[in-house]
Amino acid sequence: MENNWIKVYTTENAFTAEVIKQGLIENEIPAVVLNKQDSSYRSFGVLTVMVRPEDLEKAKAYILENEL
């Protein structure tokens, strides 16, 4: 996997991160979720949805269009 993914969305809610990731993938925008939450205490840390640099604008437009 390439190391040049860019953050497009950050949340503390794992469900929200997965919904956004799946929506992006369904719209042919490759996406991954980077989980930075503490494994013992889910209230600490964030989940980051990341996309490739060339898909950043399309991903932002998708998120704004769907009010996520």
Buried (B, 14 or more C-beta within 10 A) or exposed (E): EEEEBEEBBEBEEEEBBEBBBEBBEEBEBBBBBEEEBEEEEEEEEBBBBBBBEEBBEBBEEBBEEEEB
